[in-house]
């Protein structure tokens, strides 16, 4: 079935707009979705405009839009609004707004979130509730996309029916049931193909519904040799990075050591960063508190950048100066994170993220320039409506990068402009500080696992995390760590041996970082309030800073409340990081005693894992439920969760609810209400990542 895209548009001229798109975006996903809606609106014979929520200066301005309003918003931190929606959020919550403030407003909203956090989609849900309170009317049901289980299916389904809802709301006669922004294409992969490993369903699939191919919008012009090579300014990027708090700092790595044993399946590295005060840097004291995190500005792997340039047949032009501009007569905006003048090598090294799995629009574009029918159909499957689950499983959760996809689709020949258009911004990587400013203000420690991505189906080679691999390389080249013979034989070492952190012939070892915004994940101001910490693996890092801070405070006061830590790892002798410190702090006979209770769990240790009551941190919470609930509910305690384990934070929350239910004799709903109160009063705080 085909659609006449040149059909006569019958859109009523209401402020010259059919609908309005507003977004709140922290890392760019919500903005990308909003701009995607803007781009394809004309294919549905609809006119629109897109802007951030903060561009609405007064809530009553919403009444001026005599057309539906579509909102796309993410949530950041512990339930806070994104930076480009925070002012709108505060204005919307003002109590002096009357119940009919928005009674003429028609809206729908898409929330982006992650159920590993307590306040799932809190910003979008709060906007939705407040719009309802102020008299606004839904013209289309809201949707809450959960990144923990894969958000693309929810997003795609919501967008698919949005167009019909908008047209119905503004009184357009529905001419065709097929979305104009999609088309059906043959699905003609041969039965004997080895490229495609999964069927879309148990039924025979003969067609796919795919989105429209994105249109190009960047012009690239190479400059002649008379132009100087543009300088890379990582300290002052074209636009500020998201989630930063204040100015940049520059540090160097002064210490590094492994916290795990040679036989551990994970490699945890602790590094000490010292602020640079030489070479013209004017660093003031780094004003941080325990619980704070920093964002480290890191480059992409030089090896991967070089392979990408080779794949694109652009090595000879990789260091030639170029200029980027927006094409004329296009609706898109120029990507503000890209410098106007640069080189391809610098753009792919410092400005765009070549590791993040490509989105569906990107895959659609790659399919358009792929010649081999089998390769093309793999890409079409992933970007199709029917292939949503396969996209999540085979691309997102498999961590396929742009380079992975280009290497297994050898007949794909995208322009370099299209890669710059669709690769997201390379943003600083976040790490919790594992020390106290009372120990040192100009020196602090970080602890992290060196992330490994083994070679797998379609993932072309073993690789390390973008930032953890770079920091590991710095530590190794600075001779701050010595690798064991086993590690020298590992792919870990072999992979790193090919990585470079040089810019030309000059080694660049300065580490640029920013303090990340942190409103609540800090120790309570009441020194006597009990502190309960749950931190498996490297999630213990900020709590080491908590405990160290309280230890120093104890030297000057006697009124320090109890501290309890629940720590978990795989094996006691391999992964029990900070073991000596934690056992010393928790020992009653130690002069450094500050940790009231230390409860540990080892999930893969035969002496512990065979006992289901001691396998995970949440099991130890159940074992100590009486003291846990007493400290938390009766003594005004604070509950902190930090870690990177999938579903860990969910399980911890569920077990806490169970503990309260069991100890207090409450129903499940009553226990959930107690936890909700802890969250709203900022006494249940999380710092989790996936």
Protein Blocks (a to p, Z undefined) as FASTA:
>chain_A
ZZdfkbccfbdcehhiabdcddddfklmmmmmmmmmmmmmmmnopacddddfklpmbfkl
mmmpgcdcddddddehjhiacfklmmmmmmmmpmkbcfklmmmbccdddddddfkbmkgo
klmmmmmmmmmmnopacfbdcddddfknopklmmmmmmmmmmmmmmmmnopacfbfbdfk
bccdddfbdfkbckbmbdfblbdcfbdcdddddddfbdcddddfkbccddddfklgfbdc
ehiacjddddddfbdcdfbdfklmbdcddddddddfeehiacdcddddehiacddddddd
fklmmmmmmmnopmmmmmgccdddddehiabdcdfkbcfbdcfklmmmmmpcckbccdfk
lmmmmmmmcfblklmmmmmmmmpmklmmmmmmmmmmnopafklmmmmmmmbccdfklmmm
mmccddddddddfbdfklomkbccdddddddddddehiabdcddfklmmmmmmmmmnopa
ccdfklmmpmklmmmmmpccbehjaccfbdcddddddfklccdfblkbccddddehjllm
mmmmmmmmmmmmmmmocbbccdddddddfblklmmghklmmmmmmpmkbckbcbfbacdd
dfklmklmmpmklmbmklmmmmmmmmmmmmmmmnopacddddjbehklmmmmmmmmmmmm
mmnopafklmmmmmmmmmmnopaccdddZZ
